[in-house]
């Protein structure tokens, strides 16, 4: 292989991984903070994608302007979902294990509810629109402009979230709850508002991810489930609750898929992802990038 071919493979993997990162960070935030394994996370991504498609095709709204709209709408929806479902589960579950099991069942119900609602509202056909499809030359090769933009925005938003969690007072409170919920409560961190707020932020990120995906790919009501599975693989690679690890895991998974499909077959993409997923669970259950001290703290 030539140096240009290697560059194309690496760039293709990173472009895919950037989108994976934004999808996974929202789910990782929900699970790492509240132990809510939200299987419906990808379905809310679909809502953001269809909102952007509808605004662009029916009203002529620029897709980039829909990013903050999708975040606000999906965050508000996330707050409502948490209030109606998970807040009640928190109050009625006798321990964390039962809460996780009940939360998983509720999220399964939400997955089918949202998927069918999207199908009812917009139909089951593939949807899409043209946006920045012109090729852009990069170091001797070409990539679609929309995919480059989606990668840049996804990486920027992912990095901004990680920096906010590390440097702001709110972010330090979130990290404290992730590391030791009991200890965080003892020092006065109030979970009554922090839990629904972060659940809403996680949902908002899924809406933004859907908005970005609609700019470069066709969308359908069934597209959410594969992204949920991918997000689970990513946060397993990076370590549950480890946000920087999720970003690194997403980029790594994108590279694994790109190289694996090139040297084997594109039809083996899922097999490659699941093989990595199972291997990490067996050999490094805390994730490839989580430190030992963090795993013990949780």
HELIX and SHEET records of a PDB file:
HELIX    1   1 UNK A    3  UNK A   34  1                                  32    
HELIX    2   2 UNK A   41  UNK A   59  1                                  19    
HELIX    3   3 UNK A   63  UNK A   65  5                                   3    
HELIX    4   4 UNK A   66  UNK A   81  1                                  16    
HELIX    5   5 UNK A   82  UNK A   86  3                                   5    
HELIX    6   6 UNK A   87  UNK A   92  1                                   6    
HELIX    7   7 UNK A   96  UNK A  122  1                                  27    
HELIX    8   8 UNK A  145  UNK A  167  1                                  23    
HELIX    9   9 UNK A  169  UNK A  179  1                                  11    
HELIX   10  10 UNK A  181  UNK A  186  1                                   6    
HELIX   11  11 UNK A  191  UNK A  216  1                                  26    
HELIX   12  12 UNK A  224  UNK A  238  1                                  15    
HELIX   13  13 UNK A  243  UNK A  263  1                                  21    
HELIX   14  14 UNK A  266  UNK A  268  5                                   3    
HELIX   15  15 UNK A  269  UNK A  283  1                                  15    
HELIX   16  16 UNK A  292  UNK A  297  1                                   6    
SHEET    1   A 2 UNK A 135  UNK A 138  0                                        
SHEET    2   A 2 UNK A 141  UNK A 144 -1                                        
END                                                                             
